[in-house]
Amino acid sequence: MPHFNKFVNFGYGPPGTGKTLLAKAVATECAMTFLSVKGPELINMYVGQSEENIREVFHKARSAVPCVVFFDELDSLAPNRGRSGDSGGVMDRVVSQLLAELDSLQSSAGVFVIGATNRPDLLDQSLLRPGRFDKLVYVGINEDRVSQLQVLQAILRKFQLDPAVNLQDVVDRCPTRMTGADLYALCSDAMTAAIKRKIQQINDGLDSEDSPVLLSAEDFSSALKNFRPSVSEAELLRYRSIHQELSGQ
């Protein structure tokens, strides 16, 4: 693996598109320690404790190099300074501490930082300047059927399917705005329908408890009846607008 003093990346996009999964994949592929931190976990009611929590995260990262530090829900940890509304200025100090730790990574080899958020418009803009979170990656929704089929096949690796199920047909019947989380929810709903069907068949004496639960085409049809994508068209347009704005920077 090449030697880097610092690598700071930032992923943003609609919820359920796999931002966290991508960060874990980076750590796995590079055989590095993965330190995942959700922004709200570091916020503490006591004066100075939130800043101490941030320092502790980076201390752990330096002790476990090579290490990937992943900040999820970054907008809750680093909102625009002066607009957070807390009378004590706690969030302003938290943002300043995070910026100081990111800048100190210039002298630390083997520490890689990745951030993710669903609301990049709420972030303090100083985080996005060169030298900090300067590599921005938009993780959007795969609206082409080929990509959706690949995601569905990956999700269903741990499910048992009826041989008659045509996954391409299932994907073609799905709404276009299907995130990875939506496809997983669809499979879960189909499994619920399959379990209900199996229980009914057992009660009718047509099946036994020893046989596996197989997802059928009817189960997917049942799951699709009332299914709605988690990201609306208006939300998707807003994310595209944010993406264009950040790309222009």
N, C-alpha and C positions, 0 to 999 in steps of 0.2 A: 504494500500500500504506500502511495506517495506520502511525503512528509508535508503537513500543513501546519502553520501556526494557528490558523483560525479558519473555520468554515461556518458561516452563518446563513441559514436559509429560512425562508418564510413562506408557508403555504396558506392560501385563503380560498374560500369558496363556499358554496351552500353546504348545509349540514348533511351528513350521510354519504359523502362522496369519497371517503377513504383517506382523508388527510392523516389521521393517526396511523392508519395501516401502512401508509407510505413511509412514515418516519420509522416505524418498527422494521419495515423491510430494508431500509438503509442500514440500520444497525446490524441486522441479521446477515445481510450480504457482505458487510465489511468486517464481520466477526468482532464487533465492539460492544462494550457495556452500554446498556440502554437505560437511561434515567428519565422516567416520565413524570412530569409535574403538571398538575392542573392549576391554573392561575389562582382560583379561590382558595386552594389549600394553603397558600402562603400568607394570606391576609389574616392578621391577628388583631384583636381589640387592644392589646397592650402597646404602649408607646415604645417604638423602636424594635418590637419583636418581628414585624413584617420584614423590615430591612435585614434583620439578623437571619431570618429564614432564607432569604435570597442569597446571602453570603454563604450560608451552610450548603445550599444546593451546589454552588460553584466549587466550594471546598471539596465536596464529595466527588464532583466530576474530575477535579485535578488529582484526586487520590486514586481514581479508577481509570486513568488513561490507558489506551484510547477509549474515549467515552462519547456517546451522543446524549446531549441534554435536550429533551423535548418539552417545550412549554405549550401545553394545550390551553385553549380558551385564553389566549394572550390578551385579548381586549379587556378582560376583567382585572388583569394585573398591571397593565400599562395604558390606561385611558388618557385622553388629552389632559395635560396639566392645566390647572386653573379652572377646569370645568367639572371636576368630579363632585363638587358640592359638599365635601366633608370639611367641617369647620376647622379641624386640626391639621389639615393639609397632609393627611397620612398618605393618600395615593400619590401625591406629588413627590413625596420622599421615596416612596416605593419605586416610582418610575426612575428617579434620579439614581437610586441604588442599582437598579437593573442596568441602566446605561453605563454606570461606572464599572460594573462587573464585565459587561460585554467589551468595553474598551480595554480592560486589563487582560483579556485573552490574547492580546497581541504578543505577549511574552509567554504564553502557555501553549505548549505543543500537545497535540492529540486530543483537544477538547473541541467538539463539534456541537453547534447549537442550531436547533430547528424549532421554529414556532408555528403555530396554527391558530386560525380564528375564523369564525363565521361573520365577524363584523370588523373588517379592516378599516372601515370609515371611522371607527371610534378610537383607533390607536393614536397615541402621541406620535406626531410626524417625525420627531427626532429619532425614533427607532428605525425609520426607513431610509435614513441617509446612508451614503457609502461608508463602509467600514463597520456597520452594524447589521441590521436585517436588510442587506442590500440586494440579495437574490430573491426575487419575488416569483412564486409559482402559483398560477391559478389552477385549482383543482375543480373542474366543472363537472357537469353531468354528461355522460355518454349517451347521446341521443341517437346514434346509429345502431341498428339492430345487431350488427356483427359483434360490437363491443358488449352490448347487453347480453347477448347469448353467451359470450365467454364468461362474463361475471356470473350469470345464472348457473352455468356448468360448474364453476368453482364453488359456489355456495352449496350446490346439491351433491358434492362429493361425499358428504356424511349422511345423505338421505338415501333411502331405497326407493327406486322408481319402478313403476309398472313398465315392462318392455314396450307397451303400446304408446307410451307418452312421447309426443313429438315436441321437444323443447323449442324448436324454431317456431312452431305454431303458437306455443305459449307466449313467446316473446313478441310475435307479431300482433297478438291480441292485447298486449300491455300498452298503457299510455306512453307517449314518447319521453316524458319527463320522469324517468325512473332512475333514482339514485341506487347505489349499491345497497343502502339500508332499506330502500323500498322493495328491492328484489328479495332481500332476506325476509322482510315482513310478509311478502307474498308467499314465500315458501313455508313460513311458519303458519300462516292462515290455511294453506293447503294441507299441512300436516294435521292441524286441528280438525279440519273437515274429514281427513282420512281416519283419524282416531274415532270420531263420532260414528262414521260409517262402519268401522270395524266392530265397535261396541254393539251397534244395532244388529249386525250380522251374527255376532256371538249370541245375542239374546234370542235371535230367530233360529238359532241352531245351524246357521249356514257357514260358520267359521269357527276356528278354535283360537285360544289365547296363545298357543305355541307358534302360530304362523306370524311372519313379520308384517309390519304395517307398510304397505306399498302406496306411494303417491300415484294416483291415477289422473287421467285427463279431466275426469269429472271433479276431482278435488281442486284442481287449478281453476276450473270454470267457476266453482263455488267461491273460491277466494277472490276471483276477479270481479264478481258481481257488484260488490259495493266498495271496491278498492279505489282509493284516491292518492295521487302522488303527494309526498310531503312538501314539495317545493312548488308553489304556484307559478303561473306564467309571469305575474307581476314581480314576484321575488326574483325569478330567473333573469328578467330584464334588468332589475336593479343590480344584481351581481355582475352582469355583463357590462353595465355602465361603469361600475367600480373598477372592473378589470381594464377597461379602456382608459380610464383616468390614470390608474397606476402604471399601465404600460407606457402611457405618454410621458410619465415622469422619468 
